[in-house]
C-alpha cells in the first residue's frame, strides 16, 4: 500500500499517484523514442533526438530503478579517491590515521548529510533541481549561485581528473604517451553519454558491479594473505609496528578532504529518490546501504591496504620512487601475487571510467538546473528530445579536453591540482544541505506543522546536521593549516602549495561575494517567516503511513531470519 501524496503549489493542492504510468503510453521503452518517432530509421531518430524538446513532447521515462538505486548507494565514490589517492594519504598519515579520517568523514559528516538530504528530497520530491534548489529556498540566492557553480565546476573537473588518473594507471603496464589513453577513455565516456539516460544507467550498473566484485575479492585476498595463507607466511600487523601505525597530527589533517572526495557524490542518491514508487522506503534502504558501503568497502578495504603496504613504501604516490603511479591496492597485490595486481589495475581503469562517465552525465544537468533557476545563462536551458541537456553537455566535453595535460612531466602535481578543485566542493555542499534541513525544521515549527506529515524524517535530526556542520568547519581550518604549511615543507608558508590545496575555497568566496556585489543584496539568510514551506511540498497521509508501517512490521515479524536481514537491508 502506498501513502497518498499531496503536492502543494501556488495554485492549490494536486493529488498524485505514486504509480502513475501516463508516460509509458506514449513511449517505447525498447527503442528509447516516443511513438511519434517510431517510423524513423535509427540514424534519423538519433539525429532527430538532438532537436530541442518542445513543451508538448513526451519526456523519456525515468531510468533509475530500485536495483540501480541500491547499486548507486553501494558503489558511489569507489573510484580515484579510494583506489588511487589513498596511496598518498597512507604515506602522509599512516594506516591508523587514514582509517580515523575516513570514519570521521563517513559516519559523522556524510551519514547525517544523507539523512538530511533524504528528508528534504522526500518532502520536495517534485521540486525541480533537487538539492540544488534547496539553497535558494532556505538560505539565499548568493549561496545558491556560489554552491551551484562550484559544484558544477567540480564535477566538470572530475572528468579531467579521472581521465588523467586512467592515463596514470595504464603506466603500470606501458610508457606509451599518456594522451593516447586519454583520447581512448574520453571517447568511451562520450559514447556512453550519447546513449542517453537509459544507456548510461545500464553501463553504470555493469561498471559498478565490477567495482564491488573486485573490492570484495580484495578484502578476501587481504584476509588470506594477512593470516599467512601464502608462501610469504603470517603478516599480521607487522607494518603497524614498523614503520608504525601513524605519522603525526598534520598527517591526519591532510586526509580529511581527500576522504570527502572519495565519499562524494553520495548525495546524488537523494535526486533519484523521487523516481521511486515509495520514496520513504527507498530512502531508508539507501541510507543503510551507504552505511554498509562505508564500513565494508571503504574502511574494510583500507584496513587491508594498511596491513599489507607500509606507509614508507617508495611506490606510493608522492614518495618520489620509480613507480609512484601504482594504486596502493595494486602495490598490495603485486607484493604477494603477480596475476591479481593486473586484474585490480584493470578494474581500477573501469572504476575511473565509471566516475568520469557519471561526472559527464551530471555536469550538464547541474548547469541546466542553474539555468532554470536563473543562476546561469538561459542559453543552457536546452533539453533535446532524448532528455539530454545538450548545450551543457557540449561545454562539459570541451572542458574535458583539459585532461590532455596528462603528458605534463609532473603528473602528480596535475593530479593534486585537479583533486583540490574537485574535493573541497563537497566540504561546502554537505554542510549547506544540513543548513537547509535545519532551516526547514525551524520553518515547520514556526508554522505549526508536525513532523508526522513528512514522508521521511532524518533519524539524526538537527543534532546530526549541526555536528556535520561543525566537523566540516573544523576540516576547512585543518586544510588551511596543511595547505599553508605543507607536509615535508621547511615550516614556512608555501603560497604555491596553499593554492594547490585550497583553491576550491577561493572559488567559493569569489563566487559568493561576486554575486552579492552584482545583485547588491546583502541579506545573508531568508527570514524564516518568508520561506514558502508548502510550495512544491509533498504531504503524506499520516494514517495511511502508520497503516503501512504496521503492515511492514507484521510481515517482518513473520519472516525467517535470513529473509529479515534482506528485508532490513533493502527495505523490501
PyMOL commands that set and color helices and strands:
alter all, ss='L'
color gray80, all
select helices_A, chain A and resi 22-25+35-37+42-48+66-75+80-93+95-123+130-138+141-170+178-194+196-226+238-241+249-253+256-263+266-273+279-308+328-336+338-372+378-380+390-407+411-446+451-453+461-484+495-519+528-530+542-557+561-570
alter helices_A, ss='H'
color red, helices_A
select strands_A, chain A and resi 5-7+14-16+27-28+33-34+538-540
alter strands_A, ss='S'
color yellow, strands_A
deselect
rebuild
show_as cartoon
